[in-house]
Amino acid sequence: MNDTEFNLIDEPWIRVIDKSCNVIEVSLKDAILNAHEYRALGGELPTQDVAVMRLILAVLHTVISRYDEYGDENALEDDEDEALERWKAWWDNGKSPEKAVSDYLGKWHERFWLFHPERPFFQVAGLKSGTDYDSSKLNGEISESSNKVRLFSSYSGNDKSVLSYSQAARWLLYLNAYDDVSAKPTKEGKAKAGGSLPSPGVGWLGKLGLIYLIGNNFFETLMLNLVMINKDEVQYTQNPIWEKEKISDSERVEIPMPYNLAELYTIQSRRIFLNRKDDKVISYKLLGGDFFEKENAFFEPMTVWRVPKNEKKTNDPITPKRHDPSKQMWREFSVLYNDESSNERNKCSGIVKWYRDILYGSGYLPNNYLLKTAIASVEYGDKDFFVKNVFSDSLTMHSAILSEFGKGWRSSIETEIKHCDDLALAIAHLAQNLYVASGGSNNSKNERFKVVATAAKEQLYYRLDMPFREWLRSIEPKPSEQEKQDKISEWQKTAKNTAKRYADELIADQPEIALIGHSVDGKIYSAPKAKNNFISEVKKIYERK
């Protein structure tokens, strides 16, 4: 077994989806130079794909900051026009610049060995202290700890306990980005720190309400997320992790937030060292690594933000808003695409601002280009102690909806989403009234009374989901107010009919006793009365101004 092995620039390890929809493994260099030939990344999890994409973006940010569109070394300066001209030249070319990418990766080839005696990629060579884990914990598809084994798993036998080098490379990035907080500080680290060490929290991406853009192929996806102007600053100086002279092995270190995207995208949230045997990764050692405060960390472009509800406390810090796995993406429309002009406390995600104000707003993209945004997140359990769930979603709409011209449409869309929420509340009331009419208790502490309401709401959102997405995608902002009102009326009819059909199903499923009714504290609950109340609620929802 060689001390130096598996160079990520040359060896296939990145999973992509080709034009025939096959998932294949390619090298880092291939993924960049042939990105136009691939539909998207095709890793085991969408969150893993985000971690891999940010690594590729770190490479591209560094290349575009040092090489012009002809592939010649020419450092980018603090010049917005020049930065956007370089971006536009790459975009118009339709593929990554071969000479510039090849020259850069060739220059730093030695820093991309997955196994190296001094500089193993994204690792700390010979890490002596830390928590020891088997490879089954590294594999995010099963993510088993030493004391918690999954009953049902995507892998079995030897495949659970070892990883190929290509698998390990992908999960290494994922672990650094999303690791939970189960690893304990070392005794040596606590002693050195005077008795205690700060908690770094989960990996950086695990703290975010992550949002990114999707193009018509993988090259477009990379370019849309290549934010050349971030927080009104030109990204002209880059410092990715592989260019650093020394890799820190210090435990749980609070650092200033990086202010270049290549460094931010390659931050070492964990100190990791992979152990291998017979060409397989069998285990790893892990320590808490670098971290910084997430409050007001607005330089991070790929997240939505939580604005304090109490607007009187204007000095309260604003934090990344983690996504709610129980909500479809469109239900958080106002959070994902919020309008900063409506409230100075609002913070639009950097990626949406980049797209809205520059790529589309300044005419770098065609007028009819569809905006497709996606989220990919980890849901943690027990105060972030373990990964509970991984989820993703995407939403497509006309780009003009985000423009100043589409401002009125954004307000109307938010209103219709609020109506959907009200419909869900009405269907919950119906379900509860039917439950009581069938002999159940209306006590709010009754678990079944609460469960039927929650189940009914979730089912209605499920039924509204695809129709709403199709309606949103079909919107083409036009100057005619009548056309706009007709489009809104079209959706309202769909929403009301969907809710009423589901209401009829709920009523039809009730036992005969519900038709007669049930008296509770002198009040009669019956299916006919519950239906009338529901119809009245729906009518009021759409009468409100």
N, C-alpha and C positions, 0 to 999 in steps of 0.2 A: 504494500500500500504506500503510495507516494505521499510525501509531506505536502506537496503542492498538487492540487487536483481540482478539476471541474471549474473551468472558467466560464462565468455567466455570459460573457460576450460571445463566446463561440459555441457552447454546448446548448442543446435544446432543453428548455425548462419552462418557458412561458407558454401557457395554453391559450390558443387563439381559435376562433371559428372562421374557417375559410369560406370562400364564395359558394361552395357546395354544402355548407352547413356541417362540415366535419370538424371535430375538435382535434387539433394537432399540436405538438410541442415544437416551439422554435426558440432560437437563441435571442438574446437581448438585441443584438445587432440586426438580426432578421426581423424581429418584431417592429423595430423602428423603420428600417429601410423599406420593408414591404407592407407597412401598415395599411396602405391603400388597397392591398389585395385581400385584406381580412375584414370580416364584418365587425368583430368585436373580440374582446378577451373572453376566454371560455374556461376560467378556472373552476375549482370545486365549489366556491362560494362567491357571491357578488361582493362581499366585503374583502375577500382575498383579491379579487380583480381590482378593487380600488387601491389597495396597498401596492399592487404591481404597477398600476397606472401611474401612481404618484412617483414611483422610482423612475419610470420612463420619462415622466415630465421633468424630473430633476435633471436628467441627462439633457433633454431638449432645451430647458431653460439655460443650462450652462453653454450648450453649443450655440444657440442663437444669440447669446450675449457676447460671444467671442469670434464668431465667423459670420461674414456677410452672405448674401444670397448666392454669391458665386463660389463659395467654399473657401475663400481666402480668410486668413486670420485678420480680423479687424474688430477691435473691441468696441462694443456698443457704449455710447455715452448717455448721459442723463438728458436725452432728447426724445420726447414723446413721438414726434413725427418720424424719426429714424426707426424707433422701435416698432411702430406700426407698419412702416414700409417693409421692414424685414418680415414681419408676420404675414403681410399681404403677399409678398413674393413667394413665401413657402406655400401659402394657401392656394395661390393661383397655379403653382407648379403641380399641385395635386399629390405630391409625395414628399417624403423627407429628403433633404439634400445629402446625396450619397458621400460626396467628398468630405464635407464638413463633419458629418457623423462618424465616418470611418477614421478620419484623422484624429478626432477627439478620443474615440474609444481606443484607438491604437496607442495613443499617448498614455492612457491610464489603464492599459490592459492588465498590468501587474496587480492592480488593486481590486480586481473582480474575481479572484479565485475564491471559491466557496471554502476550500480548505487550503490553508497557507500557514507556515510556521510562525509568521509574524503578523500578517494582516489578513486573516480570514474575513471574507465579505460580511458586513453587518454583524460582526462578532468581536469578542475580546479573546485574543489568543491565550490559550492555557489558563482560562479562568479557574482559579483554585477554590474560591468560596462561592456560596450561593445555594439555592434550592435545587435539588436533583429531581429531574422528571424523566419518565420513559417517553418514547416517541409517540405513544398513544395520546399524550397530553399536547404534543406539538401539532398533531393532526386535527385541524379545526372541525373536520366533519364528524369526529367522534369525541375529541377533547375530554379524555378520561384522566382523572387524577389518580393518585396512588391509593386513595381510599374510597373512590366512587367510580364504579364500572358501569357503563351503559348496558341496559338489558338488551336493547335492540340497536344494532350498529350497522353502518355501511360497509364495514370491513370485518373480516374474521380471520382466525388463525394467525399465521405469521405476518400477514398484511397489517394487523393491528399494532404489532410491536416493533416494526421496522419501517423505514421510509427510504425510497430511492433518493438519489441526490437531487433529481429534478423536483420531486415532491417537497423535500426538505427546504429547498431554496424558496419555493412559493410560501410554505408555511412559516418560514423564518421571517419573511416580510410581514405576514399576517400577525404573527405573535408579537412582533415589535409594535405593531399598530394598535392591536386590540387586546392585549393580555389583561387578564383580570388581576385582582389584588390579593390572590391567595398566597403568593410567595412572601415569606416572612423575612424581615431584616436579619442579617447575620450578627452573631455576638461580637465578632471583630469590628463590624461596622458601627454598632451601637457604642462599643467601648471607645472607639476612635472619635466618635461624635460627642462623647461626654455623657452617654447614657441613653440617648434616644435619637431616632432618625425620623425625618418627615416622611409622610406617605406620598409617593408620586402619583397615586391614583392609578386608574387603568391606563393603557396605552393611549397616546394622544388622539387617535381617530375614534377610540371608544368614548371619548368625552364629547364628541361633536354630534350635531344634527346634520350629518353629512349630506351634501347635495352636489351634483356635478352634471355636466352637459353631455349629450350623446349626439353624434353626427351620423351621416349616412354610411360611413365605414369607419374603421378604427383610426385611420389617419385624420379624418375630420373630427373624431372624438378627441384625439390628442390636441389638435389645433384649437378647438373650441375651449379646452381647459388650459391652454397655454396662456395664462393671464400676464400679458406684457405690461399692463398698467394696473397695479394693485394698490388699493387705498390711495389713489392719486399719485402713486410713485412709480417711476419707470424701473423695471426689473433689469438693471444693467450690470450688477455685480452679483455673482453667484458663488456659493461656497459649499458644495455637496460634501457629504461625509467622507467619501473616498479620497478627497483631495487634502484632507487634514493630515498634518504631519504625525500626529499622535492620537490614538484612540483611548479615551478615558476608560479606566477600569474602576473608578470611584463609584461608591454605592449611593443611590438616591440623592442626586445632585440637583439643586434648584438653580436654573440658569436663566439669563435674560431671554426673552422670546426672540428667536431668529428673525431678522428682517430682510431675508432674501429667500425666495421660494424653494430653491434647490436645497438649502440647508434645512428649512422647515420640513420639507417633504422627506428628508432622510434623518430626522432627529432620532437619536437612540433612546427611546423610552425604556428600553431594557438592555442590560448587559447579558449577552447570550454566548454560549459556546457549545457547538454540536459535537457529540461523540459518535464515532463511526466504527464499524467492524464489518469486514468482508463486503466492502462496497455498499453498505447500508448505514443509515443513521439510526442508531439504537436508543439514544438518550440525549439529554442536554442539561446544561447547568444554567441557572438564571438568577440575576440580581436586578433590583430596581435601578433604573438609569436616570437619564436627564428628564427634567420636567420644568414647567413654568406655569404661572397662574393662568387659568382659562378666562378669568374675568376680564372683559374689555380687550380680549385678544383679537382685535378686528383685522389684524394682518392676515389671519387665516381666512382664505377666500371660500373654502368649501364647507360652510356651515351656516345654518340659520341661527337666529339669536332670540333669547328670551328677554322681552321688555317687561320690567316690573309693572305689576297691575296698579300699584299705588303710585300714581303719577306725581304725587306731592313730594315723594322722595326722589328728587331728580339726580341725586348724587349716588344712588344705588348702582353697583356694578351690573353690567349686562353680561350674561353668560350664554354659551352655546345652548340651544334648545334641542335636547335629544328628541328623536322622533318617537311617536307613540305607535307601537306595533299593532294596536287594536284599531287604528284609524287608516282608512284609505288616503292616499296622498292628496287627492283633490279636496278632501275635507279640511286640509290645512293650507288652502290656497293663499289666504291672507298672510300667513306666516312665511310661506315660501317666496311669495312675490310681492312683499309689502312695499308700500310707497313711502319713501322717506320724507317726501314733501308734506305728507298729511300729518306727520308727528315727528318732531325733531329727536325724540327718544328712540324712534324706530331705527333699526340697523339692517339694511338689506345685505344679503350674503354677497361677498365680493364677486363670486362667479356669475350671479344674476346681474349685478351692476355692470360687470365687464361686458356681458352679452348685450344688455339693454342699452347702455350708453355708448358703447364703442363698436362692437361687432355689428350689431343691427342698427343702432342709432346713428352711426356715422357712415353707414352704407357699405360696409365691408362684406356684407352678406346679401344675397338676393332678396327682393321684397317679399317673395312668396316662400321664403325659407321657414320650415316648421321648427319651432323650439321644442326640443325634447329634453326634459330634465329628469333626473333619477335620484333616488335616495338608496342608501345601503347602510344598514346599521346593525349593531349588536345590542341585544337586550340582556342586561345582567340581572342576576338574582342575589338576594341577601347582601345588600350594600356593596354590590359589584364584586362579590367574592367568587362568582363563577358565571360562565356564559349560559344564559337560559335559552336564548333564541337568536337566530339570525334572520333578518328580513330585508326585503327590497321592494321598490315600486318605481314606476315611471309615469310621466304625464306628458302628453303632446298637445300643443296648441299653436295657433298662428303667432308668429313673433310680434306682430303689430299690437297684440293685446298688451304687451309690456311697454309700448311706446306712449308718448304723451297723447297721441291720437286715440289710443286704446284705453285711456284712463277711465272713461265712463263705462266701458265694458268691464273693467276690473271690478268696479263698484257693483255692477249688476250681477256679475258672477258670484261675488261674495254674498249678495242678497239672496240669490237662489240657493247657495249652500246653507245659509241660515234657515231658509224655508225647509230644506231637507232635514236639518237638525230638528226643526219644529215638528215636521211630519213624523220623525222617529219618536219624538216625545209623545205625540198623539197616539201612535200605534202601541207604545209602551203602556199608556193609560188604558187603551182598549184591552190589551192582553191582561192587565191586572183586574179590570172590571169583569172580564169574562171568567177569570179565575175565581173571583169572589162569587159571581153568579152561579158557578158550578159547585159552590159549597166551601170554598177556601176562605182563609182569614185575610182581612184587609189591614192587619197589623204591620206597620212598616218594618218591624223587627223580624217578621216572618221571612225566613230565607227563601221559601218558594215564591212568595209575593214579589220579592226583588228579582229572583231568577227569571221569572216569566217576562218581566219588563225588559231586562237586559237582552234576553234571547230574541225577543220581538224586534227590538231596535237593531240588533246586529243583522237579523235576517232582512230587514227593510233596506239597510245600507248596502247589503250584498246585492239586492235586487235593483237598486238604483245605480250601482257602481258602473257597469258597462254602458248603460244608456247615457249616464252623465259624461263619461269619458268621450263617447262618440259625439255627443252634443258639443262639448268643449272644443274638440278637434275640428268640428265643422264650422265653427264661428269664423267668419271673415269680416273683420271690422270695416264697416261702410259708413259713409256720411248720412245715409237715409235713416232718420229716426223711426220711420214706419217699418223698415226692414229689421231694425234692431228689436222693436217691440214684437214683431211677428216671430222672431227667433226666440225671444224670451217666452212668449205665449206657447210656442211649440214645446219648450222644455217643461213649463208648468203643467201642461196637459199630460205629458208623459209621467211626471212625478206624481200628480194626483191620481191618475189611473193606476199606476203601479201600487201606490199605497192602498187604494180602495180594493183592488183585486186581492192583495194580501189580507186586508181586513176581512173580506168575505171568506177567505180560506180559514182564517182563525175562528170565525163564527161558526162555519160549517163543521169544524172539528170538535165543537163543544157537545157535551152530553145533553140529553133532553131536558134535564133539570134546569139548565141554564136558560131555556126559553121561559120557564115558569118564574125563575128567579130565586133569590136568597135574601132574606132580611138580616141586616146587621145594624144593631143600634137604631132600629126604627127606619132604616133606609133600605129600599128595595134595589137589589142589583140583579139585572137580567140582561140577556143577550140583545134583545131589541133596544133596550134603553142604552146599553153600551154602544151599539151601532149608531144611534142617533147622536150621542155625545161625540163620537168620533167624527161624524159628518160635520157637526157644528164646529169642532176644533179645526178641521181642515179648511172650512169656509173662512173662518176668522184669520187663519194664517195668510191667506192670499188677499184678504181685504185690508191688511195692515199697510200703512204707508211708511 
